[in-house]
Amino acid sequence: MTINSTLLAKAIHCSFMNENIFLEFDHVSIDSRSLQNGSHTLFFCLKGHNHDAHQYIESLIQKGVANFVVEYIPDVVKNKAHFYIVENTTVALQELAQHYKSEFKSLQTIAITGSNGKTIVKEWLNFLLSPDYAIVRSPKSYNSQVGVPLSVFGINEKHNLGIFEAGISQHHEMALLEKIIQPSIGVFTHLGDAHNEGFTSIEEKVKEKTKLFNRCKIVILEKNDFVEKHISAPTFTWSFDNPSANVFVVSKVKNNQQTNLKLQVSNHKIEINLPFTDDISIENAMTCIATLVYLKVDFYVIQKRIAELYAVEIRLQAKKGINNCLLIDDSFSSDYQSLKIALDFLDQQKVHSKKSIILSDIFQSGLDVDQLYHNVTKALESNKINRIITIGETISKHLEHLPNVISFSTTQAFLQQFNTQSFQNETILVKGARSFHFDEIVVLLEEKKHETILEINLDAITYNLNFYKSKLKPETKVMVMVKAFGYGNGGYELAKHLEFLKTSYLGVAFADEGVELRKAGITMPIMIMNPETSSFNTMIAYQLEPEIYSLNALKSFIKISKEKNVSAYPIHLKLDTGMHRQGFEAHDIPELITILRQSNFVKVTSIFSHLAASDELNFKDFTLLQINRYQQMAEEIKSKLGIQPIEHLLNTSGIFNFSEYQFNMVRLGIGLYGVGNSKEENQLLQQVSTLKSIILQIREVTPKESIGYGRKFMVNEPIRVATVPIGYADGIRRAWGNEKGYVTIHNQKARILGNICMDMLMVDVTHIPCQEQDEVIIFGHSPTVIEMAQTLQTIPYEILTSISQRVKRIFYKNG
């Protein structure tokens, strides 16, 4: 892409710019943390309720960025860069994208919306049509009010087909996206429950979504009178049960791993073998088939290409690798737009200073090969990649001049020749086109553990953090609790993500947790909530900040600080206002003040307390009493010492229920991980963790037999029993067995039979079509950890923190 200052001024109607200067930009950015920002970047300073990118302008100038679209110019950066002043930077981003898209008048554009399946259909259409078109598409799931504009900036003059997805969550969003995408062909994938909370009815949601098609020549969808009545454009439909559809499924036969479809298209009959059997994939494939039929792709070509469809992995995943490495798995796509996203994710997640990338030939860029690899070289250099392993004839030839490149012609050549022991203590990005089978490289480099995994959605972490921040003033700091291995979700990986999101503090329980985070490269402030006197030396060595909760602890820490010859070491005073667990009481305050006055070895960085019942509104009077006690004690300390430390009192439920008492910092715990303390709170959060396993074996069991230890389940009629390799050693309590609990297989409940074993459990799959190696959901959407906790008469904290460290954690981001 190339955008010049003349085009910019015309598109966004900026109120100030130096018209004597002509500038060109080849990169539009909204992320101040991206290493790809540079002298040719046009940076949009987006401003929201809880963020303001204007505060990062000074640091971006230091990195070489010289051009900014802003709502105001901070005093500290005046006359230091080119500024284009607009009323609203988000609107300006959308206006520029709209204007940029309109420059490509010959580009045929497909716009995809629906409740589910948008990204899958987009990726499959890209695969199915790429032999016939030079395609530009949304990277990953960039379908939002800012994601769509960023996708559009990927267009260049070589592209002749654009495929963009559009997602909305509330009113008045789709009309904006329609103006940006300017589609000629619309695709409606599926009508489901996603984002229902933004609308009063399904009809209201359909009306909003179908605004995407207002100027389309045709809209492709499953025949649905309810949806079609809201579409003003002509439709091209497919159906399983309505012969009047343009593409009618005469029969659908599932057999092993395939589905045979017999279709009626006008006067033609066509038979297609689809390499999937689940209903969702069949529906998404039918949407793609109908699109290909409309575009007049030859029936034989459709048969051939549909048979080659594959499961799409749209997530960037961070996994534990061999030899203390972190592995970033993006092994199913290779185009320039997604490469830039993957490089940013690599830098966000890196836990080692050394960064390596294994990269295949890059396809579908729309650029000349020389220009493409020139851009790739710049991206790799700006991200300071230490070692580049190229696989493929083209990329190897174009990157051979770089000093840190090792080249292989094929994936097999790499697997046969490369010594995996050379990967040590580094972060590795594996990114390749599907045809290169980089999943084999991932298997080689991934640390081997058993089939049970805990998936952690980093996008949901970001969403939940922003939800709680929406209840705070923009200037209020946030400390995030990552104690107990991040509530069972993983320690340094979450800490790295939170550091990237610029939270103010991390909180852990013990010094050794903080030490591990420091060793993993976390540099942000870390507070130790339960410091032991024996760990004070270690804390000073690793710049960890202790909670001080007693006079004895204070005296001990001052003594060690004196021995270490440190001064003004940051400490955090814990006050007991009614929890009666730890902290200074009111009668301790005079002596506390005396000690602090006499010592310059420590500095009070914050004063805080902990609410005992912020989640129980029937104890509101007691919570308000705690708040009053805290204010009185904190004010006495501040006034008599003449200090202005950080003050913090609210925990997760405190933020939700008592946000007016946020002071200047809050502490966010379990809510970050998608678990609130009320039904209302839970409905507003996103699920973060999904515990998965597989079916290890399926057997038929006859009456009078029994299942598991102690013969707790007696068989009365023939049943099918599946064994799942997870048990109480992995953190699944035995009390969840004996038909109290269940797992989910193919969206159906499978009750747990008999006692849960140390490493396995058995479930009833008599009425569930499934086979060995199929996925099993232990908890996630169903059952939820909240549901499990209620059945087991415990709390979700215990469920999450009980998951064993032998369960592999996978961190992923949708893009």
Backbone hydrogen bonds, N-H to C=O, Kabsch-Sander energy under -0.5 kcal/mol:
donor,donor_aa,acceptor,acceptor_aa,energy
3,I,25,F,-2.5
5,S,23,L,-2.4
8,L,4,N,-2.3
9,A,5,S,-2.4
10,K,6,T,-1.9
11,A,7,L,-2.1
12,I,8,L,-2.5
13,H,9,A,-1.1
15,S,85,I,-2.8
19,E,17,M,-1.1
21,I,18,N,-1.7
22,F,20,N,-0.5
23,L,21,I,-0.6
25,F,3,I,-3.1
26,D,40,H,-1.7
27,H,40,H,-1.1
29,S,42,L,-2.3
32,S,30,I,-0.6
34,S,31,D,-1.2
37,N,34,S,-1.2
41,T,38,G,-1.8
42,L,27,H,-3.1
43,F,41,T,-0.6
43,F,67,N,-2.5
44,F,29,S,-2.6
44,F,42,L,-0.5
45,C,43,F,-0.6
45,C,69,V,-2.5
46,L,44,F,-1.5
48,G,51,H,-2.9
53,A,46,L,-2.4
55,Q,52,D,-1.7
56,Y,53,A,-1.9
57,I,54,H,-1.4
60,L,56,Y,-2.1
61,I,57,I,-2.5
62,Q,58,E,-1.6
63,K,59,S,-0.8
64,G,61,I,-1.5
65,V,60,L,-2.2
67,N,41,T,-0.6
68,F,82,H,-2.5
69,V,43,F,-2.8
70,V,68,F,-0.6
70,V,84,Y,-2.2
77,V,74,P,-1.7
78,K,75,D,-1.2
80,K,77,V,-2.0
82,H,66,A,-3.3
83,F,81,A,-0.5
84,Y,68,F,-2.7
85,I,16,F,-0.7
85,I,83,F,-0.6
86,V,70,V,-2.9
92,A,88,N,-2.1
93,L,89,T,-2.3
94,Q,90,T,-2.0
95,E,91,V,-2.7
96,L,92,A,-2.6
97,A,93,L,-2.1
98,Q,94,Q,-2.4
99,H,95,E,-2.3
100,Y,96,L,-2.9
101,K,97,A,-2.8
102,S,98,Q,-1.8
103,E,99,H,-0.6
103,E,100,Y,-1.0
104,F,101,K,-1.9
105,K,103,E,-0.9
107,L,104,F,-1.3
108,Q,106,S,-0.6
108,Q,160,N,-1.4
110,I,162,G,-3.3
111,A,185,I,-2.7
112,I,164,F,-2.6
113,T,187,V,-2.6
115,S,190,H,-4.1
116,N,190,H,-0.7
121,V,117,G,-2.6
122,K,118,K,-2.3
123,E,119,T,-2.6
124,W,120,I,-2.7
125,L,121,V,-2.8
126,N,122,K,-2.2
127,F,123,E,-2.1
128,L,124,W,-3.0
129,L,125,L,-2.3
130,S,126,N,-1.5
132,D,129,L,-1.9
133,Y,129,L,-1.4
135,I,133,Y,-0.8
136,V,161,L,-2.3
138,S,163,I,-1.7
141,S,814,N,-1.0
142,Y,139,P,-1.8
143,N,141,S,-1.8
148,V,144,S,-2.4
150,L,146,V,-1.8
151,S,147,G,-1.9
152,V,148,V,-2.3
153,F,149,P,-1.6
154,G,151,S,-1.8
155,I,152,V,-2.0
159,H,156,N,-1.7
160,N,134,A,-2.2
161,L,134,A,-1.5
162,G,108,Q,-2.7
163,I,136,V,-2.5
164,F,110,I,-2.7
166,A,112,I,-2.8
167,G,143,N,-3.0
173,E,170,Q,-0.9
177,L,173,E,-1.7
178,E,174,M,-2.8
179,K,175,A,-1.6
180,I,176,L,-1.3
181,I,177,L,-2.9
182,Q,178,E,-2.6
184,S,109,T,-2.2
185,I,109,T,-2.3
186,G,218,I,-2.7
187,V,111,A,-2.5
188,F,220,I,-2.7
189,T,113,T,-2.7
189,T,187,V,-0.6
192,G,190,H,-0.7
196,N,193,D,-1.8
198,G,195,H,-1.4
199,F,196,N,-2.2
205,K,201,S,-1.7
206,V,202,I,-2.6
207,K,203,E,-2.5
208,E,204,E,-1.7
209,K,205,K,-2.6
210,T,206,V,-2.6
211,K,208,E,-1.0
212,L,209,K,-1.7
213,F,210,T,-1.6
214,N,211,K,-1.2
216,C,213,F,-1.6
217,K,184,S,-2.7
218,I,184,S,-1.0
219,V,234,P,-1.6
220,I,186,G,-3.1
221,L,236,F,-1.6
222,E,188,F,-0.5
223,K,238,W,-3.2
228,E,224,N,-3.1
229,K,225,D,-1.8
230,H,227,V,-1.8
231,I,228,E,-1.7
232,S,230,H,-0.6
236,F,219,V,-2.8
238,W,221,L,-1.4
239,S,247,V,-2.0
245,A,242,N,-2.0
247,V,237,T,-1.9
248,F,264,Q,-2.4
249,V,239,S,-3.0
250,V,248,F,-1.0
250,V,262,K,-2.5
251,S,262,K,-1.3
253,V,260,N,-2.5
255,N,258,Q,-3.2
258,Q,255,N,-2.3
259,T,274,L,-2.5
260,N,253,V,-3.4
261,L,259,T,-0.6
261,L,272,I,-3.3
262,K,251,S,-2.1
263,L,261,L,-0.6
263,L,270,I,-3.4
264,Q,248,F,-2.8
265,V,263,L,-0.6
265,V,268,H,-3.1
266,S,246,N,-0.7
266,S,264,Q,-0.5
268,H,265,V,-2.8
270,I,263,L,-2.2
272,I,261,L,-3.0
274,L,259,T,-3.1
274,L,272,I,-0.6
276,F,274,L,-1.1
282,I,278,D,-1.9
283,E,279,D,-2.4
284,N,280,I,-2.4
285,A,281,S,-2.4
286,M,282,I,-2.3
287,T,283,E,-1.9
288,C,284,N,-1.7
289,I,285,A,-2.8
290,A,286,M,-2.7
291,T,287,T,-1.7
292,L,288,C,-2.4
293,V,289,I,-2.6
294,Y,290,A,-2.4
295,L,291,T,-2.1
296,K,293,V,-1.6
297,V,292,L,-2.5
302,I,298,D,-2.3
303,Q,299,F,-2.6
304,K,300,Y,-2.3
305,R,301,V,-2.7
306,I,302,I,-2.8
307,A,303,Q,-1.6
308,E,305,R,-1.1
309,L,306,I,-1.8
313,E,311,A,-0.5
314,I,312,V,-0.8
316,L,813,K,-3.4
317,Q,315,R,-0.6
317,Q,329,D,-1.6
318,A,811,F,-4.5
319,K,317,Q,-0.5
319,K,327,L,-3.4
320,K,809,R,-0.5
321,G,325,C,-3.0
322,I,445,L,-2.5
324,N,321,G,-0.5
325,C,322,I,-1.1
326,L,426,E,-2.0
327,L,319,K,-3.4
328,I,326,L,-0.5
328,I,428,I,-3.6
329,D,317,Q,-3.2
329,D,327,L,-0.7
330,D,328,I,-0.8
330,D,430,V,-2.5
333,S,330,D,-0.7
339,L,335,D,-1.8
340,K,336,Y,-1.8
341,I,337,Q,-1.4
342,A,338,S,-2.5
343,L,339,L,-2.4
344,D,340,K,-1.8
345,F,341,I,-2.2
346,L,342,A,-2.4
347,D,343,L,-1.9
348,Q,344,D,-2.2
349,Q,345,F,-2.3
350,K,346,L,-1.3
356,S,427,T,-2.7
357,I,387,R,-2.3
358,I,429,L,-3.0
359,L,357,I,-0.6
359,L,389,I,-2.9
360,S,431,K,-1.5
361,D,391,I,-1.0
363,F,334,S,-2.4
372,L,368,D,-3.0
373,Y,369,V,-2.4
374,H,370,D,-1.5
375,N,371,Q,-2.2
376,V,372,L,-2.3
377,T,373,Y,-2.2
378,K,374,H,-2.0
379,A,375,N,-2.4
380,L,376,V,-2.5
381,E,377,T,-2.5
382,S,378,K,-2.7
383,N,379,A,-1.4
384,K,381,E,-1.4
385,I,380,L,-1.7
386,N,355,K,-1.9
387,R,355,K,-1.6
388,I,404,N,-2.9
389,I,357,I,-3.2
389,I,387,R,-0.5
390,T,388,I,-0.6
390,T,406,I,-2.3
391,I,359,L,-2.3
392,G,408,F,-2.5
396,S,392,G,-1.6
397,K,393,E,-1.6
398,H,394,T,-1.9
399,L,395,I,-1.7
400,E,396,S,-0.6
402,L,399,L,-1.7
405,V,402,L,-1.1
406,I,388,I,-2.6
408,F,390,T,-2.2
414,F,410,T,-1.7
415,L,411,T,-2.6
416,Q,412,Q,-2.2
417,Q,413,A,-2.0
418,F,414,F,-2.7
420,T,418,F,-0.8
422,S,419,N,-2.0
423,F,420,T,-1.9
424,Q,422,S,-0.8
425,N,323,N,-2.4
427,T,354,K,-2.3
428,I,326,L,-3.1
428,I,426,E,-0.5
429,L,356,S,-2.5
430,V,328,I,-2.9
430,V,428,I,-0.6
431,K,358,I,-2.9
431,K,429,L,-0.6
432,G,330,D,-0.9
434,R,332,F,-0.6
436,F,433,A,-2.2
437,H,434,R,-1.9
438,F,331,S,-0.5
440,E,437,H,-1.6
441,I,438,F,-0.5
442,V,438,F,-2.1
443,V,439,D,-2.1
444,L,440,E,-1.5
445,L,441,I,-2.2
446,E,442,V,-1.9
447,E,320,K,-2.3
449,K,447,E,-0.6
453,I,692,K,-2.3
454,L,808,K,-2.9
455,E,453,I,-0.6
455,E,690,T,-3.1
456,I,810,I,-2.9
457,N,455,E,-0.5
457,N,688,V,-2.5
458,L,456,I,-0.9
458,L,812,Y,-2.6
459,D,812,Y,-0.6
461,I,457,N,-1.6
462,T,458,L,-2.2
463,Y,459,D,-2.4
464,N,460,A,-2.8
465,L,461,I,-2.4
466,N,462,T,-2.4
467,F,463,Y,-2.1
468,Y,464,N,-2.0
469,K,465,L,-2.3
470,S,466,N,-1.6
471,K,468,Y,-1.4
472,L,469,K,-1.9
476,T,473,K,-1.7
477,K,664,N,-2.1
479,M,666,V,-3.1
480,V,478,V,-0.5
480,V,505,Y,-2.4
481,M,668,L,-2.9
482,V,480,V,-0.6
482,V,507,G,-2.8
483,K,507,G,-0.5
486,G,482,V,-2.0
487,Y,483,K,-2.5
488,G,484,A,-2.0
489,N,486,G,-2.2
490,G,485,F,-2.9
495,A,491,G,-2.6
496,K,492,Y,-2.7
497,H,493,E,-1.8
498,L,494,L,-2.8
499,E,495,A,-2.4
500,F,496,K,-2.2
501,L,497,H,-1.8
502,K,499,E,-1.3
503,T,498,L,-2.0
504,S,478,V,-1.5
505,Y,478,V,-1.5
506,L,525,P,-2.0
507,G,480,V,-2.4
508,V,527,M,-2.5
513,E,510,F,-0.8
514,G,510,F,-1.4
515,V,511,A,-2.5
516,E,512,D,-1.9
517,L,513,E,-1.7
518,R,514,G,-2.3
519,K,515,V,-2.6
520,A,516,E,-1.4
521,G,518,R,-1.7
522,I,517,L,-2.5
527,M,506,L,-3.1
528,I,545,E,-2.9
529,M,508,V,-3.3
529,M,527,M,-0.7
530,N,509,A,-2.5
535,S,532,E,-2.2
536,F,533,T,-1.5
539,M,535,S,-2.4
540,I,536,F,-2.1
541,A,537,N,-2.2
542,Y,538,T,-1.8
543,Q,540,I,-1.0
544,L,539,M,-2.9
545,E,526,I,-2.8
547,E,528,I,-2.2
548,I,572,H,-3.5
549,Y,547,E,-0.6
554,L,550,S,-2.1
555,K,551,L,-2.6
556,S,552,N,-2.4
557,F,553,A,-2.4
558,I,554,L,-2.5
559,K,555,K,-2.1
560,I,556,S,-2.2
561,S,557,F,-2.6
562,K,558,I,-2.4
563,E,559,K,-2.0
564,K,560,I,-2.2
565,N,562,K,-0.9
566,V,561,S,-2.3
568,A,600,N,-2.4
569,Y,601,F,-2.4
571,I,603,K,-2.5
572,H,546,P,-2.1
573,L,606,S,-2.5
574,K,548,I,-2.5
575,L,573,L,-0.5
575,L,608,F,-2.9
576,D,584,F,-2.9
577,T,575,L,-0.8
581,R,582,Q,-0.5
583,G,549,Y,-0.6
584,F,574,K,-3.0
588,D,585,E,-1.8
589,I,585,E,-0.7
589,I,586,A,-1.0
592,L,588,D,-2.5
593,I,589,I,-2.7
594,T,590,P,-2.0
595,I,591,E,-2.5
596,L,592,L,-2.2
597,R,593,I,-2.3
598,Q,594,T,-1.3
599,S,596,L,-0.9
603,K,569,Y,-2.8
605,T,571,I,-2.8
605,T,603,K,-1.0
606,S,571,I,-1.1
607,I,646,I,-2.4
608,F,573,L,-2.8
609,S,648,H,-1.2
611,L,649,L,-0.6
616,E,613,A,-1.4
617,L,615,D,-0.7
619,F,616,E,-2.0
620,K,617,L,-1.5
623,T,619,F,-2.1
624,L,620,K,-2.7
625,L,621,D,-1.8
626,Q,622,F,-2.5
627,I,623,T,-2.5
628,N,624,L,-2.2
629,R,625,L,-2.5
630,Y,626,Q,-2.7
631,Q,627,I,-2.4
632,Q,628,N,-2.1
633,M,629,R,-2.5
634,A,630,Y,-3.0
635,E,631,Q,-2.2
636,E,632,Q,-1.8
637,I,633,M,-1.9
638,K,634,A,-2.7
639,S,635,E,-2.6
640,K,636,E,-2.0
641,L,637,I,-1.6
642,G,638,K,-1.6
643,I,638,K,-1.6
646,I,605,T,-2.8
648,H,607,I,-1.7
649,L,665,M,-0.6
655,I,651,N,-2.6
656,F,652,T,-1.7
657,N,653,S,-2.8
658,F,654,G,-2.9
661,Y,658,F,-2.3
662,Q,659,S,-1.2
664,N,647,E,-1.3
665,M,647,E,-0.9
665,M,662,Q,-1.2
666,V,477,K,-1.6
667,R,650,L,-2.8
668,L,479,M,-3.3
668,L,666,V,-0.5
669,G,667,R,-0.5
672,L,669,G,-1.7
673,Y,669,G,-0.5
673,Y,670,I,-1.0
674,G,671,G,-1.9
675,V,670,I,-1.5
676,G,674,G,-0.5
682,N,678,S,-2.5
683,Q,679,K,-1.8
684,L,680,E,-0.6
684,L,681,E,-1.2
685,L,682,N,-1.3
688,V,673,Y,-0.7
690,T,455,E,-2.2
691,L,779,F,-2.2
692,K,453,I,-3.2
692,K,690,T,-0.6
693,S,776,V,-2.6
695,I,774,D,-1.8
696,L,694,I,-0.7
696,L,723,T,-3.3
697,Q,723,T,-1.0
699,R,721,V,-2.4
701,V,719,I,-2.9
704,K,715,V,-3.0
705,E,702,T,-1.4
707,I,713,F,-2.1
711,R,708,G,-1.4
712,K,709,Y,-1.0
713,F,707,I,-0.9
714,M,712,K,-0.6
715,V,705,E,-3.1
719,I,701,V,-2.2
721,V,699,R,-2.9
722,A,763,V,-2.6
723,T,697,Q,-2.8
724,V,761,L,-3.1
726,I,724,V,-2.3
728,Y,757,C,-2.1
729,A,758,M,-2.5
730,D,727,G,-1.5
731,G,728,Y,-0.7
732,I,727,G,-1.7
733,R,731,G,-0.8
736,W,733,R,-1.9
737,G,734,R,-2.1
738,N,754,G,-2.7
739,E,752,I,-2.6
740,K,737,G,-1.6
741,G,736,W,-1.2
743,V,750,A,-2.2
744,T,777,I,-2.2
745,I,748,Q,-2.7
748,Q,745,I,-1.4
750,A,743,V,-2.9
752,I,741,G,-2.3
753,L,762,M,-2.9
755,N,709,Y,-0.6
757,C,760,M,-2.4
761,L,724,V,-1.9
762,M,753,L,-0.5
763,V,722,A,-2.6
764,D,751,R,-2.1
765,V,720,R,-2.5
765,V,763,V,-0.6
766,T,720,R,-0.5
768,I,765,V,-1.6
770,C,768,I,-0.7
773,Q,695,I,-3.0
774,D,771,Q,-1.8
776,V,693,S,-2.5
777,I,744,T,-2.8
778,I,691,L,-2.9
778,I,776,V,-0.7
779,F,691,L,-1.2
780,G,783,P,-2.9
782,S,783,P,-0.5
788,M,784,T,-2.3
789,A,785,V,-2.4
790,Q,786,I,-2.2
791,T,787,E,-2.1
792,L,788,M,-2.4
793,Q,789,A,-0.5
793,Q,790,Q,-0.7
794,T,789,A,-2.7
798,E,795,I,-1.0
799,I,795,I,-1.2
800,L,796,P,-2.5
801,T,797,Y,-2.9
802,S,798,E,-1.0
803,I,800,L,-1.2
804,S,730,D,-2.2
807,V,804,S,-1.4
808,K,452,T,-1.1
808,K,806,R,-0.6
810,I,454,L,-2.4
811,F,318,A,-2.5
812,Y,456,I,-2.4
813,K,316,L,-2.2
